[in-house]
Amino acid sequence: MPGKRKRQAYDNAFKIRVIEFAENLINNSAAEREFGISEKRIENYRNYMYI
């Protein structure tokens, strides 16, 4: 099937970098621009980190 994209998986080290970046700025949208991933995904990373 042409045009079908493979699902992107990120390792834990990348997720931790994103979380730390977002928490230092208290701003998910800046982290979204910096790392090229959705703001919702960053929000999920931050929420799951504290479970």
Secondary structure, 3 states (H helix, E strand, C coil): CCCCCCCCCCCHHHHHHHHHHHHHHCCHHHHHHHHCCCHHHHHHHHHHHCC
